[in-house]
Amino acid sequence: MSRLAHIAGAVFVAGAVLPSVAFAKQEPIETFYERIFLESMQDTPENLTRMRLLEQRGITKHNGELNDISLAQMDRELQRLKRHTAALHRYSVKGMTAAQRLDYDTLDWYARNRLAGTPFRFHNYPVNQLFGVQNDYPTFMLTMHPLTSKQDADYYIARLNKAGRKFDQLLAQLQVREKRGIIPPTFVIDRVLEEMDGLIAPPASQNLLYTHFDKKLAQLGKLSPEDRQALLRQAERAIDQSVYPAYHKLIGYMTRLRAKSDNRAGVWKLPQGDAFYTYILQQSTTSDETPQQVHEMGLQEVARIQQEIRAIFKAQGYQGDEIAALLKQIADDPRFQYPDSNEGRAQILADYKQILNEIGQGVSQAFNIRPKAELDVQRIPQFKEKTSPGAYYEGPAMDGSRPGIFFANLYDIKATTRWEMRTLAYHEGIPGHHFQIAIQQEQDKLPLFRKFMPFTAYIEGWALYAERLAWEMGYQQDPFNNLGRLQGELFRAVRLVVDTGIHHQRWTREQAIDYMARNTGMVQSDVTAEIERYIVMPGQACAYKVGMMKILALREKAKQALGERFQLADFHAVVLKHGAMPLKLLEKAIDRYIEETGSSKG
């Protein structure tokens, strides 16, 4: 059993008394890190279920609870962050090893940044077409809640019965924002209402929460038919009396809120909107770039990548200069499409697995480290795929009970073309998100908090870098596959333009859709979903390209400094073994690698 599991058990068995203990002597900083992380996790039982850390100690009660998202809990979390930050600053950095200093600086950056955002803590839309309790709750129940025992089944029903309380807490959050004039655009509300209406349209016994439960119970060999039927009756009653009323209440509120909404897309319309966007952009990119600088960077990168795309088309004998028209030709080419059928969708998943198996066998040429966790490819749950992005990755469980999962969107099958699939697989799987996230989780020397830090520029920058790396390794030499890679990079460059366009330059939703469609050649359904994503997640989409460009710049810096001593696998090991961090700290880690490599072989 890991040391982390022991600490976790101690914290939770003690009933969370540790925060009030006055230590006569300052505890080791490593213990401090684990303690404050686990204290935070106590209030997020859903995250504990995802991690499956406490089950190693026989602690499972959290699997019957839902996260507390009340306003009071929000205040408690802020006060705890202030206490933890003050405690961190009482430690001296003198005498720390390089690894210890990196842990300290990472937590310090994160804490200071979070506290700087206190004036904007209500500047978001907790209910939107991408995330929020209304779709996170059923997704969590279907994909994360364990159902391998009778106790798990009882916990499942307990969580169904607690849906009403959680939705009431959500309504209180929404009402605070309404009073402050923080109201989502009308089209966001329309998407959410459509989604919720569809989710509760069938009777309880046909709802996904029930049919999933029924299927899982059928797989429990030790469960008697009588017990199974009793559990199913309880689940049906909980859905009817707790889940459905909660959704009806939220639908009623959102319907009334719609009358106060408008279609202005950017956060500039919110109180202190310009200041908020500058803050959230710099938080997402972990850089000091201003909105205008990011916008101009995007324009320059769009022009560069489009020039490379035109050169490939010309070499293949295609006529024309307009990017969207050129890309549409191959997007509509039958040889790159799958049949719109169950068989076609199954073949897509099989082909993704084959692509990942192929690169997984040859990746050692660029890596001397790889994750132990397996990788699976699954379809995005159908109830939410209409408004979901093209793909996403879910990391493995800490106890090894669940592999990393690359979820592919198969709603609009025309949006999946063969020439783009390799790039997406490399991004979400190998050597992208799966390598980075799984390796990070498996580093025993990293404090637990470092395994879950949400540094988007590092995480998504690595995944975008992985697309290019796969090409450099020879896996996209076919010119059409290379077009897929370049379109993927172009897509991220366009994001720099449209995100800052919407939130800084006050573009409308329609202006942003038009720009992205003209400059990427993506299908309309994907363009619309993406633009609506940027509207509810300001700044986040800019992190990809900023992060990739930084990693490439640091690699080139190491190459120039080390010459023949530079080893690509060693560079990747430095980036991955240290876990996610702000880009400025990543540069310090690479500088240290350059210094140590140069001196050790000098």
C-alpha positions in Angstrom: 0.0 0.0 0.0 1.3 3.4 -0.9 2.4 6.1 1.6 -0.3 8.3 0.2 -3.0 5.7 0.9 -1.7 5.6 4.6 -1.9 9.4 4.9 -5.3 9.4 3.2 -6.6 6.8 5.6 -5.2 8.7 8.6 -6.9 11.9 7.6 -10.3 10.4 6.9 -10.4 7.9 9.8 -9.6 10.8 12.1 -12.8 12.5 10.9 -11.0 15.4 9.4 -9.6 16.7 12.7 -6.2 17.5 11.4 -6.9 21.0 10.2 -7.5 22.1 13.8 -4.3 20.5 15.2 -1.7 23.1 16.3 1.6 21.4 15.5 4.3 22.2 18.2 6.9 21.6 15.5 6.5 22.4 11.9 5.7 19.2 10.0 7.9 18.2 7.0 6.8 20.0 3.9 6.1 16.7 2.1 3.6 15.8 4.9 2.1 19.3 4.7 1.5 18.8 0.9 -0.3 15.5 1.3 -2.4 16.7 4.3 -3.7 19.9 2.7 -4.5 18.0 -0.5 -6.5 15.3 1.3 -8.2 17.9 3.5 -9.5 19.5 0.3 -10.5 16.2 -1.1 -12.7 15.5 2.0 -15.3 17.9 0.6 -15.2 16.4 -2.9 -16.4 12.8 -2.5 -16.9 12.6 -6.3 -13.2 13.3 -6.8 -12.4 10.6 -4.2 -14.5 8.1 -6.2 -12.6 9.1 -9.4 -9.2 8.6 -7.7 -10.1 5.4 -5.8 -7.4 6.2 -3.3 -9.3 5.5 0.0 -10.6 2.1 -1.1 -7.1 0.7 -0.5 -7.8 1.4 3.2 -11.3 0.0 3.2 -12.8 3.4 3.3 -15.9 3.7 1.0 -18.4 5.9 2.7 -17.6 8.8 0.3 -19.1 6.7 -2.6 -22.5 7.5 -1.2 -22.0 11.2 -1.1 -22.1 14.1 -3.6 -19.9 17.2 -3.7 -21.0 20.1 -1.6 -21.3 23.0 -4.0 -23.1 25.4 -1.6 -22.2 29.1 -1.2 -21.1 28.4 2.3 -18.7 25.7 1.1 -17.4 28.1 -1.5 -16.5 30.5 1.3 -14.9 27.7 3.4 -12.7 26.7 0.5 -11.5 30.3 0.1 -10.6 30.6 3.7 -8.9 27.3 3.6 -6.9 28.4 0.6 -5.8 31.5 2.5 -4.7 29.4 5.5 -2.8 26.9 3.4 -1.0 29.7 1.4 0.0 31.4 4.7 1.3 28.1 6.0 3.2 27.4 2.8 5.0 30.7 3.1 6.2 29.9 6.6 8.5 27.3 5.1 12.0 28.4 4.2 13.2 27.6 0.7 16.8 27.6 1.8 18.4 24.2 1.5 15.6 22.7 -0.7 16.6 20.4 -3.4 15.6 21.3 -7.0 12.7 19.0 -6.9 11.5 20.3 -3.6 11.7 23.9 -4.8 9.8 23.0 -7.9 7.0 21.5 -5.8 7.0 24.6 -3.6 7.0 27.1 -6.5 4.2 25.2 -8.3 1.9 25.3 -5.3 2.9 28.9 -4.6 2.0 30.0 -8.2 -1.3 28.1 -8.1 -2.3 29.6 -4.7 -1.4 33.1 -5.5 -3.1 32.9 -8.8 -6.3 31.5 -7.3 -6.4 34.3 -4.6 -5.8 36.9 -7.3 -9.0 35.7 -9.0 -11.2 36.1 -5.8 -13.0 39.2 -7.3 -14.0 37.0 -10.2 -15.1 33.8 -8.4 -18.7 34.2 -9.8 -17.6 35.1 -13.3 -18.6 31.8 -14.9 -21.7 30.0 -16.1 -22.1 26.9 -13.9 -24.8 25.6 -16.2 -23.8 25.4 -19.9 -23.8 23.1 -22.8 -20.4 21.5 -22.0 -20.4 21.1 -18.2 -22.4 21.7 -15.1 -24.3 19.6 -12.6 -27.0 18.9 -15.2 -24.7 16.8 -17.3 -21.8 16.1 -15.0 -24.1 14.4 -12.6 -25.4 11.7 -14.9 -22.0 11.3 -16.6 -20.3 10.7 -13.3 -23.0 8.2 -12.3 -22.6 6.3 -15.6 -18.9 6.3 -15.9 -17.3 6.8 -12.5 -19.5 5.4 -9.8 -18.3 1.8 -9.1 -20.9 -1.0 -9.3 -19.1 -4.2 -8.3 -20.9 -5.0 -5.1 -24.2 -4.7 -3.2 -22.7 -1.9 -1.2 -21.8 0.0 -4.4 -25.4 -0.4 -5.4 -26.7 1.0 -2.2 -24.3 4.0 -2.6 -25.6 4.5 -6.1 -29.1 4.8 -4.8 -28.0 7.1 -2.0 -26.4 9.4 -4.7 -29.7 9.3 -6.6 -31.6 10.4 -3.5 -29.1 13.3 -2.9 -29.5 14.8 -6.4 -32.2 17.3 -5.1 -29.9 18.8 -2.5 -27.1 19.3 -5.0 -29.4 20.9 -7.6 -30.7 23.2 -4.9 -27.2 24.3 -4.1 -26.6 24.9 -7.8 -29.8 27.1 -8.0 -28.4 29.2 -5.1 -25.2 29.7 -7.1 -27.1 30.7 -10.2 -29.2 33.2 -8.3 -26.2 35.0 -6.9 -24.9 35.3 -10.5 -28.3 36.5 -11.7 -28.2 39.3 -9.2 -24.8 40.3 -10.3 -25.8 40.4 -14.0 -23.8 37.3 -14.8 -26.2 35.5 -17.1 -25.3 33.1 -19.9 -26.1 34.0 -23.6 -29.6 32.9 -24.8 -28.2 30.2 -27.1 -26.4 28.6 -24.1 -29.6 28.4 -22.2 -31.4 27.0 -25.2 -28.8 24.2 -25.5 -29.0 23.4 -21.9 -32.8 23.3 -21.9 -32.8 21.0 -24.9 -30.3 18.7 -23.2 -32.2 18.5 -19.9 -35.6 18.0 -21.6 -34.2 15.0 -23.5 -32.6 13.5 -20.4 -35.8 13.4 -18.4 -38.2 12.7 -21.3 -38.4 8.9 -20.8 -40.1 7.4 -17.7 -37.8 6.6 -14.8 -37.5 2.9 -15.8 -36.1 3.9 -19.2 -33.8 6.6 -18.0 -30.1 6.1 -18.5 -29.5 6.2 -14.8 -31.9 3.2 -14.4 -30.9 1.2 -17.4 -27.2 1.5 -16.6 -27.9 0.4 -13.0 -30.0 -2.6 -14.3 -27.2 -3.7 -16.6 -24.5 -3.5 -13.9 -26.7 -5.4 -11.4 -27.1 -8.2 -13.9 -23.3 -8.6 -13.8 -23.2 -9.1 -10.0 -23.2 -12.8 -9.7 -23.7 -12.9 -5.9 -26.9 -10.8 -6.1 -30.2 -12.7 -5.7 -33.1 -12.0 -8.1 -35.1 -10.7 -5.1 -32.3 -8.3 -4.0 -31.8 -7.1 -7.6 -35.5 -6.3 -8.0 -35.6 -4.5 -4.7 -32.6 -2.3 -5.7 -34.2 -1.6 -9.0 -37.4 -0.5 -7.3 -35.4 1.8 -5.1 -33.6 3.3 -8.0 -36.7 3.9 -9.9 -38.3 5.6 -6.9 -35.2 7.8 -6.4 -35.2 8.9 -10.0 -38.9 9.8 -9.8 -38.8 11.5 -6.4 -35.4 13.1 -6.4 -33.6 13.3 -9.8 -36.6 14.3 -12.0 -38.0 16.9 -9.6 -34.4 18.4 -9.4 -34.3 18.7 -13.1 -37.8 20.1 -13.4 -36.8 22.8 -10.9 -33.7 23.7 -12.8 -35.5 23.7 -16.1 -38.1 26.1 -14.6 -35.4 28.4 -13.4 -33.4 28.4 -16.6 -36.6 29.0 -18.6 -37.4 32.1 -16.5 -33.8 33.3 -16.7 -33.9 33.1 -20.5 -36.1 36.2 -20.5 -33.2 38.2 -19.0 -30.5 36.9 -21.4 -29.2 38.2 -24.6 -26.9 36.8 -27.3 -23.8 38.9 -26.5 -21.1 36.3 -26.5 -18.0 37.8 -24.8 -17.3 38.2 -21.1 -16.6 41.9 -21.7 -20.3 42.3 -21.0 -19.9 41.2 -17.4 -19.0 43.4 -14.5 -15.2 44.1 -14.7 -15.3 42.0 -17.8 -12.1 43.2 -19.5 -10.1 42.7 -16.3 -11.6 39.3 -15.8 -10.6 38.2 -19.3 -7.0 39.4 -18.9 -6.9 37.4 -15.7 -8.4 34.2 -17.0 -6.3 34.3 -20.2 -3.1 34.6 -18.2 -4.3 31.9 -15.8 -5.0 29.5 -18.7 -1.8 30.2 -20.5 0.3 30.6 -17.4 2.0 33.5 -19.2 2.0 37.3 -19.1 0.7 37.6 -22.7 -2.0 40.3 -23.1 -5.2 39.6 -25.1 -3.9 41.7 -27.9 -0.6 39.9 -28.0 -2.3 36.5 -28.1 -4.6 37.8 -30.9 -1.7 38.9 -33.0 0.2 35.7 -32.3 -2.8 33.8 -33.6 -3.0 35.8 -36.8 0.7 35.1 -37.5 0.4 31.4 -36.9 -2.7 31.1 -39.0 -0.9 32.6 -41.9 2.2 30.4 -41.5 0.3 27.1 -41.2 -2.0 27.9 -44.1 1.0 28.5 -46.3 2.3 25.0 -45.5 -1.2 23.5 -46.2 -1.4 25.2 -49.6 2.0 23.8 -50.5 0.9 20.2 -49.8 -2.3 20.6 -51.8 -0.4 22.1 -54.7 2.0 19.2 -54.6 -0.9 16.8 -54.8 -2.4 18.5 -57.8 -5.3 20.3 -56.2 -6.3 23.7 -57.7 -7.3 26.8 -55.7 -6.0 28.9 -52.8 -8.9 29.1 -50.4 -8.2 26.9 -47.3 -11.7 26.0 -46.5 -12.5 25.0 -50.1 -9.3 22.9 -50.3 -9.9 21.1 -47.1 -13.6 20.6 -47.9 -12.6 18.6 -51.0 -10.9 16.0 -49.0 -13.4 16.1 -46.2 -16.1 15.2 -48.7 -14.0 12.6 -50.5 -15.7 9.2 -50.0 -12.4 7.4 -49.6 -11.8 9.3 -46.4 -15.3 8.8 -44.9 -17.1 6.1 -42.9 -20.6 4.8 -43.5 -23.3 6.5 -41.3 -24.2 3.3 -39.4 -23.5 1.4 -36.3 -21.0 -0.6 -38.2 -19.2 2.5 -39.4 -19.0 3.9 -35.9 -17.6 0.6 -34.6 -15.0 0.7 -37.3 -13.9 4.1 -36.3 -13.3 2.9 -32.7 -11.4 -0.1 -34.0 -9.3 2.1 -36.3 -8.4 4.4 -33.5 -7.2 1.4 -31.4 -5.1 0.2 -34.3 -3.5 3.6 -34.7 -2.6 3.7 -31.0 -1.3 0.2 -31.0 1.0 1.0 -33.9 2.6 4.1 -32.3 2.6 2.4 -28.9 5.0 -0.2 -30.3 7.4 2.3 -31.8 7.4 5.1 -29.3 10.6 4.0 -27.5 12.6 5.9 -30.2 11.6 9.1 -28.4 10.8 8.0 -24.9 12.7 6.2 -22.1 9.6 6.3 -19.9 6.0 5.2 -20.6 2.9 4.7 -18.4 2.0 1.4 -16.9 -1.8 2.2 -17.2 -3.6 0.8 -20.3 -5.5 3.0 -22.8 -9.0 2.3 -24.1 -11.1 4.0 -26.8 -14.8 4.6 -26.2 -17.6 6.5 -27.7 -18.7 9.7 -25.9 -22.0 8.8 -24.1 -24.8 9.5 -26.6 -27.0 11.6 -24.4 -24.4 14.4 -24.4 -22.4 13.9 -27.6 -24.4 16.5 -29.6 -22.9 19.4 -27.6 -19.6 17.7 -26.7 -16.2 18.4 -28.4 -14.8 16.1 -31.0 -12.9 14.1 -28.3 -11.6 14.1 -24.8 -9.4 12.0 -22.5 -10.2 10.7 -19.0 -7.2 9.7 -16.9 -6.9 6.2 -15.2 -8.0 5.5 -11.7 -5.2 5.7 -9.1 -5.7 2.1 -8.0 -5.5 0.7 -11.5 -9.1 -0.3 -11.7 -9.9 1.8 -14.7 -7.6 2.5 -17.7 -7.1 5.9 -19.3 -10.0 6.5 -21.8 -9.9 8.3 -25.1 -13.6 9.3 -25.7 -14.5 10.0 -29.4 -17.5 11.9 -30.6 -19.4 9.9 -33.2 -22.6 12.0 -33.3 -21.9 13.5 -36.7 -20.0 10.8 -38.5 -19.0 13.1 -41.3 -16.9 15.0 -38.8 -14.6 12.0 -38.5 -12.5 11.7 -41.6 -9.6 9.2 -42.0 -7.0 11.8 -42.7 -7.6 13.5 -39.3 -7.8 10.4 -37.1 -4.1 9.9 -36.5 -3.7 13.4 -35.3 -6.6 13.1 -32.8 -5.4 9.7 -31.6 -1.9 11.1 -30.9 -3.3 14.1 -29.1 -5.7 12.3 -26.8 -3.8 9.0 -26.5 -0.2 8.2 -27.3 2.1 10.1 -26.9 -0.3 12.9 -25.9 -2.7 13.1 -22.9 -2.4 9.4 -21.9 1.3 9.5 -21.7 1.5 12.8 -19.9 -1.4 12.3 -17.4 -0.8 8.6 -16.7 3.0 9.1 -16.3 2.4 12.0 -14.0 0.0 10.0 -11.8 2.5 7.2 -11.6 5.4 9.3 -10.3 5.9 8.1 -6.6 8.2 11.1 -5.8 5.6 13.7 -6.8 3.4 15.0 -4.0 -0.2 14.0 -4.5 -1.4 17.6 -5.3 1.1 17.7 -8.2 -0.6 14.8 -9.9 -3.9 16.8 -10.3 -2.8 20.4 -10.9 -4.9 21.9 -13.7 -2.2 23.7 -15.8 -3.9 23.7 -19.1 -1.0 25.3 -21.0 1.3 22.5 -20.0 -1.2 19.7 -20.4 -2.8 20.7 -23.7 0.5 22.2 -24.9 2.1 18.8 -24.5 -0.8 17.1 -26.3 -0.5 19.5 -29.3 3.3 19.0 -29.2 2.6 15.3 -29.3 0.8 15.7 -32.7 3.9 17.2 -34.2 6.2 14.8 -32.5 4.4 11.8 -34.0 4.9 13.4 -37.5 8.6 13.9 -36.7 8.8 10.2 -35.7 7.5 9.2 -39.1 3.8 8.3 -38.3 2.2 10.9 -40.6 4.3 10.8 -43.7 1.3 10.3 -45.9 0.6 13.8 -47.2 -3.1 13.6 -46.3 -2.3 12.5 -42.8 0.1 15.4 -42.6 -2.7 17.7 -43.7 -4.6 16.3 -40.7 -1.8 17.3 -38.4 -1.5 20.8 -40.0 -5.2 21.3 -39.8 -5.1 20.4 -36.2 -2.4 22.9 -35.5 -4.2 25.5 -37.6 -7.4 24.8 -35.6 -5.5 25.7 -32.4 -4.0 28.8 -34.0 -7.4 30.0 -35.1 -8.5 29.6 -31.5 -6.1 32.3 -30.4 -7.8 34.6 -32.8 -11.5 33.8 -32.1 -11.2 33.5 -28.3 -9.6 36.9 -28.1 -11.9 38.1 -30.8 -15.0 37.2 -28.8 -13.9 38.3 -25.4 -11.5 41.1 -26.1 -12.5 42.6 -29.5 -16.2 42.0 -28.9 -16.9 39.8 -31.9 -20.3 38.2 -32.1 -20.9 34.5 -32.0 -21.6 34.6 -35.7 -18.4 36.5 -36.6 -16.4 33.9 -34.7 -18.1 31.0 -36.4 -17.6 32.6 -39.8 -13.8 33.2 -39.2 -13.2 29.6 -38.0 -15.2 28.1 -40.8 -13.3 30.1 -43.5 -9.9 29.4 -42.0 -10.1 25.8 -41.0 -12.5 24.0 -43.4 -14.1 22.2 -40.4 -17.7 21.0 -40.7 -20.3 23.5 -39.5 -21.4 21.3 -36.6 -17.9 21.2 -35.2 -17.3 24.9 -35.7 -20.5 25.9 -33.9 -19.8 23.5 -31.0 -16.2 24.9 -30.7 -17.2 28.6 -30.8 -19.8 28.0 -28.2 -17.2 26.2 -26.1 -15.0 29.3 -26.1 -17.9 31.5 -25.1 -18.5 29.5 -21.9 -14.8 28.7 -21.2 -12.9 32.0 -22.0 -9.2 31.8 -22.4 -8.9 28.0 -22.0 -8.6 27.3 -25.7 -5.7 29.7 -26.1 -3.5 27.5 -23.8 -2.9 24.8 -26.4 -0.9 26.7 -28.9 0.8 28.9 -26.3 1.9 25.7 -24.5 3.0 23.9 -27.6 5.1 26.9 -28.8 6.8 27.1 -25.4 7.7 23.4 -25.4 9.1 23.6 -28.9 11.1 26.7 -28.0 12.5 24.9 -24.9 13.4 21.9 -27.0 15.3 24.1 -29.5 17.0 25.9 -26.6 18.2 22.6 -25.2 19.4 21.4 -28.6 21.4 24.5 -29.3 22.9 24.5 -25.8 23.8 20.8 -25.7 24.6 20.0 -29.3 25.5 16.3 -29.7 24.7 15.8 -26.0 21.1 16.5 -26.5 18.9 13.3 -26.3 15.2 13.7 -27.2 14.1 10.9 -24.8 15.9 12.7 -22.0 14.3 16.0 -22.8 10.8 14.3 -22.8 11.6 12.6 -19.5 12.4 15.9 -17.9 9.2 17.4 -19.1 7.0 14.5 -18.1 8.5 13.2 -14.8 8.1 16.6 -13.2 4.4 16.8 -13.8 2.2 19.7 -14.9 3.4 23.2 -14.0 3.3 26.8 -15.1 5.3 27.4 -18.3 7.8 29.7 -16.5 8.6 26.9 -14.1 8.9 24.4 -16.9 11.6 26.7 -18.4 13.5 26.6 -15.1 13.4 22.8 -15.1 14.7 22.7 -18.7 17.4 25.2 -17.8 18.5 23.0 -14.9 18.5 19.9 -17.2 20.7 21.8 -19.7 23.1 22.9 -16.9 23.3 19.4 -15.4 23.7 17.6 -18.7 26.4 20.0 -19.9 28.4 19.8 -16.7 28.1 16.1 -16.2 29.4 15.3 -19.7 31.7 18.2 -20.0 
